[in-house]
Amino acid sequence: MLTLDLPAEPYWLDLPRGVRVEIRPVTTAVMAATQAAAARRLAAIRVADPDLDPDMSRGLSFAFLVKALARHAVTAWEGVGDAAGKPLPLSPEAVERLMDLDDIAAAFWDRATAPVVAVAAEGNG
């Protein structure tokens, strides 16, 4: 039996380096918006560079996907500061800069999509 125990309210994720982010639940709508935004950004790069290396294309695709998910889902954060150590206000641009850190991006993707992956795996059992 499939158990639908996906989060319905925003919740916090602990990420590396003492960072925490509050996210909206990752729904079908959020994932569709994420995929569309990432596809648009990658398409623009492919137009500008038709000889883009396939490995770089895959890397950019994942980076744009993570950044788009973060922009759509992150509603608050803790543990993120500027060069002087002052807490940095949340903004779409700052969220993207945070997702430029490989360990943060990988942990964010894994933890943000974990509830959806768990339900999908249970349904495929």
N, C-alpha and C positions, 0 to 999 in steps of 0.2 A: 504494500500500500504506500502511496506517495503521501508524505507528510509536508504540508505547506506551512512551514514555520519560518518564512522569510520575515526579516524585520519590517515593521510598518512605520516606525518612527526613526528620526535621526539617532545615530549612535556613534560612539568614539572608537577610533582605531589607534593602537599604539604602534608607532613606527620607529625605525632606528634613530639613534642620536638624540633621544629624549623628545622627539616630536610626537604630538598627538593631533589627529584631525577628527573633526566631527563630520559625518557624511549623511546625506539623504540615503534612504534605501536604494539599492541598485535594482531598478525595475526595467521592464522591457522598453519603456519609453526613454529612460536614461541611457540604456545601452544603444538604442537606435540613434539617438541624438549624438552619442559619443562616436559611433561608427561613421555617421554621416560627416561630422566635423573633421575627423581624422582623414577620411577619404578625400575631402575637398582640399585639405592642406597638402596631402601627398600628390594629388593631381596637379596642383599648381607648380609644385617642384618638378614633376615629370615634364610639364610643358616647357619650363625654363631650362631643363637639362634632360633632353631625350636620351642621352647616353648614361644616365644615372646607373651606377653599379648596382646589381641586384641585391647584394648583401646590404649595401647602404639603404636601398629602398625598403628592405624588410626592417632594418633598424629604425628608420624614420617612421615607418608605419606603426610600429609598436610605441615609439616615443609619442607620436601624435595621438594614439589611442589612449595612452595613460594620461596625457595632459588634458585631453578632452573629457575623460571621465572625471578627473580631479576638478576641472572647471565646472562641470555640471553637478558634482556631488558634494564637494567640500563646502561646509557652511560655517565652520569655525576652526581655529587651530590654536595650539599652545606649543611653546618651545621653539618658535621661529623668530629670529631677530636680525637686525641689520648689522653692519660691520662694527658698530659701537656697542653691540649687545643689547640694544633697545628693542623691545618687542615690535615686530613688524606687523602692520595692519594687514588683514586679509584683503587680497584683491586678485582678480583673474591673472594678472601678469605675475604677481608674486607666487601664486599657486603653480604656474608653469615653471618658474625658476626653481621652485622646490622640487618639482618632478624632473628637473635636469640632473638631479643627484641619483645615480644608478641604484644605490641600495634603497633609497627612499621610494623611488618609482616602482621597483620590483616588489617591495613589501606592500606598498599601497595597492598595487594591482591584485596581488595574491589575497590580501585581507579584505579588500572591498568586494571582490567577486566571489569570495569563498561561500557565502550563503547560497548564491545562485548555482554555483558548481555543485554544492552538496545536494541540493534538491534535484538537479539534473542527473547526478550520479545515482541517487536513490531511485529515480524513475526509470533508469536504464538497468537496474539490478535484475 
